[in-house]
Amino acid sequence: MPPPAVTPPQVPPPDGGWGWVVVAASFISIGFSYAFPKAITVFFKEIQEIFGASYSEIAWISSIMLAVMYAGGPISSVLVNRFGSRPIVMIGGVLCCLGMVSASFSTNVVELYVTVGFIGGLGLAFNLQPALTIIGKYFYKKRPMAIGLAMAGSPVFLSTLAPFNQFLFNNFGWKGSFLILGGILLNACVAGALMRPVGPKTPKSKNKIAMRLEEPDMKESHEKISRWDKINKYLDFSLFKHRGFLIYLSGNMIMFLGFFAPIIFLAPYAKDKGIDEYSAALLLSVMAFVDMFARPSVGLIANSSLIRPRIQYFFSFAIMFNGVCHLLCPLAENYTSLVVYAIFFGLGFGSVSSVLFETLMDLVGAQRFSSAVGLVTIMECCPVLLGPPIAGKLVDKTGQYKYMYIACGAIVVISSVWLLIGNAINYRLLDKEKKLEEAKKKNMHNPDSKESEPLNKSKTDVDVKIPTAQDTPSERETNI
């Protein structure tokens, strides 16, 4: 049974100092990871016309990129556990650059799937997960605020990249723009260089005799370690027995089926309404600008004493707010109403993104977080991959975007209800388990002893009590 995630670690993190530099580096790394697949949608309308592709075919570019970013989570987790965050983020920056430069020489949509989708997505996977992991090692008390500030990199980069991409396209075309963006993505290597590892100090010298005595014992212990234990060292598969982790995973898989499609189709939706290309791109900037302030603000709220003990409920309501925004989107018939939708969408999207990984770390703890992120992202890659193309297919069939937004909103609301019910059951069971454990501790500290009885009592009057099934305390159900 894993220890409760809310207990502080044995070695307290710095909660400041160089950690704020790491937050700034994670701000850049996470900004590229989340903003780039959305900002690149500015080129989709023109690429679709150049290659003669459908809405569904063109949506596969961002979809594959996001899916590979999530599917690469376990690979990134293993590499981070083995080598640390710094080198993996730097390798990710190189892969992103390589993918975009190669994409500038593409002659069809399939080649964009490979270069932008697969190579670029793998680079983004190496940027995202190490940045989140190292924040958990530098912060504990201020962790929600630190993660909220780092996650604000996504809207800041999106608000900048969306109009910047339109400017690049108008001046250099999509091929020249991809070359320039490849060079910009190399800044992830600079961010990775700032992610200095942190850990407990080990003694430099040790008694040679003691080391010689320990050598045979260490060899025997290494021989006893099985292959499964070696795999479990890098990816903790025992998390699939963790009740809270399974609730979080199942709810997120439902949510991500309709989470990214509304933002991917926001600019094409505005252009379909007759809005000019710069104003359509500006909608992404408006949404990102609100998101920019929502993430650190929500991080501060989540760090409060009222919200943090029940942060899973807060996460569920943030998802519900996001889904309701999509359900109301078809009511927007002009540019002003679309701006209002973008404002509320940015607030909902920022609220969800700010606590998305803090809720996971709250469940499993900082030590198991790297493995948890890897397992979550590999499971979520399927809905992330299928969501936008299915939404694009719905647009192709109906010829209207409103049905796609209604479907995505309904899916997101369903996921919020699932998480709300699941977390309520989980919290109730945890309270029962806590009471049982406290009762068990009291029984251990105050055993029924015969020592206080008078000495003249007959020794033959000894009652032997046979324990029944009802007398044995039940095991905790934190793990299934």
C-alpha positions as CSV (number, residue, x, y, z in Angstrom):
1,M,0.0,0.0,0.0
2,P,1.5,3.4,-1.0
3,P,1.8,6.1,1.6
4,P,-0.6,9.0,1.5
5,A,0.5,11.5,-1.1
6,V,-0.2,14.4,1.1
7,T,2.6,13.5,3.6
8,P,5.7,15.6,3.2
9,P,8.8,13.8,1.8
10,Q,11.6,12.6,4.1
11,V,14.1,15.0,2.5
12,P,12.3,18.4,2.3
13,P,12.7,20.2,-1.1
14,P,14.2,23.7,-1.1
15,D,10.8,25.3,-1.9
16,G,12.6,28.2,-3.5
17,G,16.2,29.3,-4.4
18,W,17.3,27.8,-7.7
19,G,13.8,26.2,-7.9
20,W,12.4,29.5,-9.3
21,V,15.0,29.3,-12.1
22,V,13.8,25.8,-12.7
23,V,10.2,27.1,-12.8
24,A,11.2,29.6,-15.4
25,A,12.9,26.9,-17.5
26,S,9.8,24.7,-17.1
27,F,7.7,27.7,-18.2
28,I,9.6,27.6,-21.6
29,S,9.6,23.9,-22.0
30,I,5.9,23.4,-21.1
31,G,5.0,26.5,-23.2
32,F,6.4,24.9,-26.3
33,S,4.8,21.5,-25.5
34,Y,1.3,22.7,-25.1
35,A,1.2,25.8,-27.3
36,F,2.9,24.6,-30.4
37,P,0.3,22.0,-31.5
38,K,-2.4,24.6,-31.2
39,A,-0.5,27.6,-32.7
40,I,0.4,25.6,-35.8
41,T,-3.3,25.3,-36.7
42,V,-3.0,28.8,-38.2
43,F,-1.4,27.2,-41.2
44,F,-4.0,24.5,-41.6
45,K,-6.5,26.4,-43.8
46,E,-3.8,27.2,-46.4
47,I,-2.1,23.8,-46.2
48,Q,-5.5,22.2,-46.7
49,E,-6.1,24.2,-49.9
50,I,-2.5,23.6,-51.2
51,F,-2.7,19.8,-50.7
52,G,-6.4,19.4,-51.4
53,A,-7.0,17.7,-48.0
54,S,-10.3,17.4,-46.0
55,Y,-10.9,18.8,-42.5
56,S,-10.4,15.3,-41.1
57,E,-7.1,14.7,-42.9
58,I,-5.6,18.1,-41.9
59,A,-6.7,17.6,-38.3
60,W,-4.5,14.5,-38.1
61,I,-1.4,16.7,-38.0
62,S,-2.1,18.2,-34.6
63,S,-3.8,15.0,-33.5
64,I,-0.7,12.9,-34.2
65,M,1.6,15.5,-32.6
66,L,-0.4,15.5,-29.4
67,A,-0.9,11.8,-29.4
68,V,2.9,11.1,-29.8
69,M,3.6,13.7,-27.1
70,Y,1.3,11.7,-24.7
71,A,2.4,8.3,-26.0
72,G,6.1,9.2,-25.5
73,G,5.4,9.7,-21.8
74,P,6.6,6.3,-20.7
75,I,9.8,6.6,-22.8
76,S,10.4,10.0,-21.3
77,S,9.7,8.7,-17.7
78,V,12.2,5.9,-18.1
79,L,14.9,8.3,-19.5
80,V,14.2,10.8,-16.7
81,N,14.4,8.2,-14.0
82,R,17.7,7.0,-15.5
83,F,19.4,10.2,-16.6
84,G,17.5,13.1,-15.0
85,S,15.5,15.9,-16.6
86,R,18.3,18.1,-18.0
87,P,19.6,16.0,-20.8
88,I,16.2,14.7,-21.9
89,V,14.8,18.3,-22.3
90,M,17.8,19.2,-24.4
91,I,17.3,16.1,-26.6
92,G,13.6,17.1,-27.0
93,G,14.6,20.6,-28.3
94,V,16.8,19.0,-30.9
95,L,14.1,16.6,-32.0
96,C,11.5,19.5,-32.3
97,C,13.9,21.5,-34.5
98,L,14.7,18.4,-36.7
99,G,10.9,17.7,-37.1
100,M,10.0,21.3,-38.2
101,V,13.0,21.7,-40.5
102,S,12.2,18.3,-42.2
103,A,8.6,19.4,-42.5
104,S,9.5,22.4,-44.6
105,F,10.6,20.0,-47.4
106,S,7.3,18.0,-47.3
107,T,5.3,17.6,-50.5
108,N,2.1,16.0,-49.1
109,V,0.1,15.6,-45.9
110,V,1.5,12.2,-45.1
111,E,5.0,13.6,-44.8
112,L,3.7,16.2,-42.4
113,Y,2.3,13.4,-40.3
114,V,5.8,11.9,-40.0
115,T,7.8,15.1,-39.5
116,V,5.5,17.5,-37.6
117,G,3.4,14.7,-36.0
118,F,5.8,12.0,-35.0
119,I,9.3,13.6,-34.8
120,G,8.0,16.9,-33.4
121,G,5.6,15.2,-31.0
122,L,8.3,13.0,-29.6
123,G,10.4,16.1,-29.0
124,L,7.5,17.7,-27.2
125,A,7.1,14.6,-25.0
126,F,10.8,15.0,-24.0
127,N,10.0,18.6,-23.1
128,L,6.8,18.2,-21.1
129,Q,7.3,15.3,-18.6
130,P,10.8,16.1,-17.3
131,A,9.8,19.8,-16.7
132,L,6.8,18.6,-14.5
133,T,8.9,16.0,-12.7
134,I,11.7,18.4,-11.6
135,I,9.2,20.9,-10.2
136,G,8.0,18.2,-7.8
137,K,11.6,17.7,-6.6
138,Y,12.2,21.4,-5.9
139,F,8.8,22.2,-4.3
140,Y,6.4,20.8,-1.8
141,K,4.6,23.5,0.2
142,K,4.5,25.9,-2.8
143,R,4.1,23.2,-5.4
144,P,0.6,24.1,-6.7
145,M,1.7,27.7,-7.2
146,A,5.0,26.6,-8.9
147,I,3.2,24.3,-11.2
148,G,0.6,27.0,-12.0
149,L,3.3,29.4,-12.9
150,A,5.1,26.9,-15.1
151,M,1.9,25.8,-16.8
152,A,1.3,29.5,-17.7
153,G,3.9,29.1,-20.3
154,S,1.3,27.5,-22.6
155,P,-1.0,30.5,-22.9
156,V,1.9,33.0,-23.0
157,F,3.5,31.1,-25.9
158,L,0.1,30.5,-27.6
159,S,-0.9,34.2,-27.5
160,T,2.5,35.1,-29.0
161,L,2.8,32.2,-31.5
162,A,-0.7,32.4,-33.1
163,P,-0.3,35.9,-34.6
164,F,3.4,35.4,-35.1
165,N,2.7,32.3,-37.2
166,Q,0.2,34.3,-39.3
167,F,2.9,37.0,-39.8
168,L,5.5,34.4,-40.8
169,F,3.1,32.8,-43.3
170,N,2.3,36.1,-45.0
171,N,6.0,37.0,-45.4
172,F,7.8,33.6,-45.8
173,G,5.1,31.1,-46.7
174,W,4.5,27.9,-44.8
175,K,7.8,26.3,-45.7
176,G,9.9,29.3,-44.6
177,S,7.8,29.6,-41.5
178,F,8.5,26.0,-40.5
179,L,12.3,26.6,-40.9
180,I,12.1,29.7,-38.6
181,L,10.0,27.8,-36.1
182,G,12.5,25.0,-36.0
183,G,15.2,27.4,-35.0
184,I,13.0,28.9,-32.3
185,L,12.3,25.5,-30.8
186,L,16.0,25.1,-30.1
187,N,15.5,27.4,-27.1
188,A,14.2,24.3,-25.3
189,C,17.8,23.2,-25.1
190,V,18.6,26.4,-23.1
191,A,15.7,25.7,-20.8
192,G,16.9,22.1,-20.3
193,A,20.4,23.4,-19.4
194,L,18.9,25.4,-16.4
195,M,17.3,22.3,-14.9
196,R,20.0,21.5,-12.3
197,P,19.3,18.2,-10.5
198,V,18.5,18.2,-6.8
199,G,18.8,15.4,-4.3
200,P,20.1,14.3,-0.9
201,K,23.9,14.6,-0.4
202,T,25.8,11.3,-0.1
203,P,28.9,11.0,2.0
204,K,32.1,11.3,0.0
205,S,34.2,8.8,2.0
206,K,33.4,5.5,3.5
207,N,35.2,2.9,5.6
208,K,37.0,0.5,3.2
209,I,36.5,-2.4,5.5
210,A,32.8,-1.8,5.7
211,M,32.6,-1.5,1.9
212,R,34.4,-4.9,1.5
213,L,32.0,-6.5,4.0
214,E,29.0,-5.1,2.1
215,E,30.1,-6.2,-1.4
216,P,29.0,-9.9,-1.1
217,D,25.6,-8.9,0.4
218,M,25.1,-6.4,-2.5
219,K,25.9,-9.0,-5.1
220,E,23.4,-11.4,-3.5
221,S,20.7,-8.7,-3.5
222,H,21.4,-7.8,-7.1
223,E,21.0,-11.5,-8.1
224,K,17.7,-11.7,-6.4
225,I,16.2,-8.7,-8.3
226,S,14.0,-10.0,-11.0
227,R,13.4,-8.5,-14.4
228,W,10.0,-7.2,-13.3
229,D,11.6,-5.3,-10.4
230,K,14.0,-3.7,-12.8
231,I,11.1,-2.6,-15.0
232,N,9.1,-1.5,-12.0
233,K,12.0,0.7,-11.0
234,Y,11.5,2.9,-14.0
235,L,7.7,2.5,-14.5
236,D,5.7,1.8,-11.4
237,F,3.0,-0.5,-12.7
238,S,1.6,-1.0,-9.2
239,L,-0.1,2.3,-9.7
240,F,-2.8,0.4,-11.6
241,K,-3.9,-1.0,-8.2
242,H,-4.2,2.6,-6.8
243,R,-7.9,3.5,-6.5
244,G,-7.4,7.2,-6.8
245,F,-5.1,6.9,-9.8
246,L,-7.6,4.7,-11.7
247,I,-10.4,7.3,-11.1
248,Y,-8.1,10.1,-12.3
249,L,-7.0,8.1,-15.4
250,S,-10.5,7.0,-16.5
251,G,-11.9,10.5,-16.1
252,N,-9.1,12.0,-18.1
253,M,-9.4,9.5,-20.9
254,I,-13.1,10.5,-21.3
255,M,-12.2,14.2,-21.1
256,F,-9.4,14.2,-23.7
257,L,-11.7,12.8,-26.3
258,G,-13.3,16.2,-26.5
259,F,-10.7,18.5,-24.9
260,F,-8.4,19.6,-27.8
261,A,-10.8,19.7,-30.8
262,P,-12.5,22.9,-29.8
263,I,-9.2,24.9,-29.7
264,I,-7.8,23.2,-32.9
265,F,-10.9,24.2,-34.8
266,L,-11.4,27.7,-33.3
267,A,-9.5,29.6,-36.0
268,P,-11.1,27.6,-38.9
269,Y,-14.5,28.1,-37.3
270,A,-14.1,31.8,-37.2
271,K,-12.9,31.9,-40.9
272,D,-15.9,29.8,-41.8
273,K,-18.1,32.6,-40.2
274,G,-16.5,35.0,-42.7
275,I,-14.0,36.6,-40.2
276,D,-10.7,37.6,-41.7
277,E,-7.6,35.5,-41.0
278,Y,-5.9,38.0,-38.6
279,S,-9.0,38.4,-36.5
280,A,-9.5,34.6,-36.4
281,A,-5.9,34.1,-35.2
282,L,-6.5,36.9,-32.6
283,L,-9.2,34.7,-31.0
284,L,-6.5,32.2,-30.1
285,S,-4.5,35.1,-28.6
286,V,-7.5,36.3,-26.6
287,M,-8.1,32.8,-25.3
288,A,-4.4,32.4,-24.5
289,F,-4.3,35.9,-22.8
290,V,-7.0,34.9,-20.4
291,D,-5.5,31.5,-19.9
292,M,-2.2,33.2,-19.1
293,F,-3.6,34.9,-16.0
294,A,-6.0,32.0,-15.1
295,R,-3.3,29.4,-14.5
296,P,-1.2,31.2,-11.8
297,S,-4.3,32.6,-10.2
298,V,-5.9,29.2,-10.1
299,G,-2.6,27.8,-8.8
300,L,-2.8,30.2,-5.9
301,I,-6.4,29.3,-5.2
302,A,-5.6,25.6,-5.3
303,N,-2.7,26.2,-2.8
304,S,-5.1,27.6,-0.2
305,S,-6.0,25.7,2.9
306,L,-9.6,25.3,1.8
307,I,-9.0,23.9,-1.6
308,R,-5.9,21.8,-1.4
309,P,-7.2,19.1,0.9
310,R,-10.1,18.5,-1.6
311,I,-8.3,19.6,-4.8
312,Q,-9.9,16.6,-6.7
313,Y,-13.4,18.3,-6.4
314,F,-11.9,21.6,-7.6
315,F,-10.5,19.8,-10.7
316,S,-13.9,18.2,-11.5
317,F,-15.8,21.5,-11.4
318,A,-13.1,23.2,-13.6
319,I,-13.7,20.4,-16.2
320,M,-17.5,20.9,-16.0
321,F,-17.1,24.7,-16.5
322,N,-15.0,24.0,-19.6
323,G,-17.6,21.6,-21.0
324,V,-20.5,24.1,-20.5
325,C,-18.5,26.7,-22.5
326,H,-18.3,24.4,-25.5
327,L,-22.1,23.6,-25.2
328,L,-22.8,27.3,-25.4
329,C,-20.4,28.1,-28.3
330,P,-23.0,27.5,-31.1
331,L,-24.8,30.5,-29.7
332,A,-21.9,32.7,-30.9
333,E,-23.0,34.1,-34.3
334,N,-20.6,37.1,-34.7
335,Y,-17.1,38.1,-33.9
336,T,-18.0,39.8,-30.6
337,S,-19.8,36.7,-29.2
338,L,-16.8,34.6,-30.4
339,V,-14.5,36.8,-28.3
340,V,-16.7,36.3,-25.3
341,Y,-16.6,32.6,-25.9
342,A,-12.8,32.7,-26.2
343,I,-12.6,34.6,-22.8
344,F,-14.6,32.0,-21.0
345,F,-12.9,29.2,-22.8
346,G,-9.5,30.6,-21.7
347,L,-10.7,30.7,-18.1
348,G,-11.9,27.1,-18.2
349,F,-8.9,25.8,-20.1
350,G,-6.5,27.5,-17.8
351,S,-8.3,26.3,-14.6
352,V,-8.1,22.7,-15.8
353,S,-4.5,22.9,-17.0
354,S,-3.3,24.6,-13.8
355,V,-4.4,21.7,-11.6
356,L,-4.2,18.8,-14.1
357,F,-0.9,17.5,-12.9
358,E,-1.1,18.8,-9.3
359,T,-4.1,16.5,-8.8
360,L,-2.1,13.6,-10.0
361,M,0.8,14.4,-7.7
362,D,-1.6,14.9,-4.9
363,L,-2.8,11.3,-5.4
364,V,0.5,9.4,-6.0
365,G,3.2,11.7,-4.4
366,A,6.3,13.3,-5.9
367,Q,8.3,10.1,-5.8
368,R,6.0,8.1,-8.0
369,F,4.9,11.1,-10.1
370,S,7.3,10.5,-13.0
371,S,6.0,6.9,-13.5
372,A,2.4,8.1,-13.0
373,V,2.8,10.8,-15.8
374,G,4.3,8.2,-18.1
375,L,1.5,5.7,-17.6
376,V,-1.2,8.4,-17.8
377,T,0.0,9.9,-21.0
378,I,0.4,6.5,-22.8
379,M,-3.2,5.7,-21.9
380,E,-4.5,9.1,-22.9
381,C,-2.8,9.1,-26.3
382,C,-5.7,7.2,-27.9
383,P,-8.4,9.7,-27.1
384,V,-6.0,12.6,-27.9
385,L,-5.2,10.9,-31.2
386,L,-8.9,10.1,-32.2
387,G,-10.6,13.2,-30.8
388,P,-9.7,15.9,-33.4
389,P,-10.1,13.6,-36.5
390,I,-13.5,12.4,-35.3
391,A,-14.5,16.0,-34.7
392,G,-13.2,16.9,-38.2
393,K,-15.2,14.0,-39.6
394,L,-18.3,15.4,-37.9
395,V,-17.7,18.7,-39.6
396,D,-17.2,17.0,-43.0
397,K,-20.5,15.1,-42.6
398,T,-22.7,18.0,-41.3
399,G,-20.9,20.9,-42.9
400,Q,-21.3,22.9,-39.6
401,Y,-19.0,23.4,-36.6
402,K,-21.8,23.7,-34.0
403,Y,-22.5,20.0,-33.8
404,M,-18.8,19.3,-33.2
405,Y,-18.7,21.9,-30.3
406,I,-21.9,20.4,-28.8
407,A,-20.5,16.9,-28.9
408,C,-17.2,17.9,-27.4
409,G,-18.9,19.9,-24.6
410,A,-21.1,16.9,-23.8
411,I,-18.1,14.6,-23.5
412,V,-16.2,17.0,-21.3
413,V,-19.3,17.4,-19.0
414,I,-19.7,13.6,-18.7
415,S,-16.0,13.2,-17.7
416,S,-16.5,15.9,-15.0
417,V,-19.5,14.1,-13.5
418,W,-17.6,10.8,-13.6
419,L,-14.7,12.3,-11.7
420,L,-17.0,14.1,-9.2
421,I,-18.8,10.9,-8.3
422,G,-15.6,8.8,-8.3
423,N,-13.7,11.3,-6.0
424,A,-16.6,11.5,-3.6
425,I,-16.6,7.7,-3.2
426,N,-12.8,7.7,-2.9
427,Y,-12.7,10.4,-0.2
428,R,-15.4,8.6,1.8
429,L,-13.5,5.3,1.6
430,L,-10.3,7.1,2.6
431,D,-12.0,8.5,5.7
432,K,-13.3,5.1,6.7
433,E,-9.8,3.6,6.2
434,K,-8.3,6.4,8.3
435,K,-10.7,5.7,11.2
436,L,-10.0,1.9,11.0
437,E,-6.2,2.6,11.1
438,E,-6.6,4.9,14.1
439,A,-8.7,2.3,15.9
440,K,-6.1,-0.3,15.1
441,K,-3.3,1.9,16.5
442,K,-5.3,2.4,19.7
443,N,-5.7,-1.3,20.2
444,M,-2.0,-1.9,19.7
445,H,-1.0,0.8,22.2
446,N,-3.6,-0.3,24.8
447,P,-3.7,-4.2,24.8
448,D,-5.8,-6.1,27.2
449,S,-3.2,-7.2,29.8
450,K,-3.6,-9.7,32.7
451,E,-0.7,-8.2,34.7
452,S,-2.9,-5.8,36.7
453,E,-5.0,-8.7,38.1
454,P,-4.5,-9.9,41.7
455,L,-1.8,-12.5,42.3
456,N,-4.1,-14.8,44.3
457,K,-6.3,-15.4,41.3
458,S,-6.1,-19.0,40.1
459,K,-4.0,-19.6,37.1
460,T,-6.4,-22.2,35.8
461,D,-9.1,-19.5,35.2
462,V,-7.6,-18.5,31.9
463,D,-10.1,-17.7,29.2
464,V,-8.9,-18.5,25.7
465,K,-10.6,-16.2,23.2
466,I,-10.7,-17.5,19.6
467,P,-10.8,-14.5,17.2
468,T,-13.5,-14.5,14.7
469,A,-13.7,-13.0,11.2
470,Q,-15.5,-10.0,12.6
471,D,-12.7,-9.3,15.1
472,T,-9.9,-9.0,12.5
473,P,-9.5,-5.4,11.3
474,S,-10.0,-5.0,7.5
475,E,-7.2,-3.9,5.3
476,R,-7.0,-0.5,3.8
477,E,-8.5,-0.2,0.4
478,T,-6.3,2.5,-1.0
479,N,-5.1,-0.2,-3.4
480,I,-7.6,-2.4,-5.1
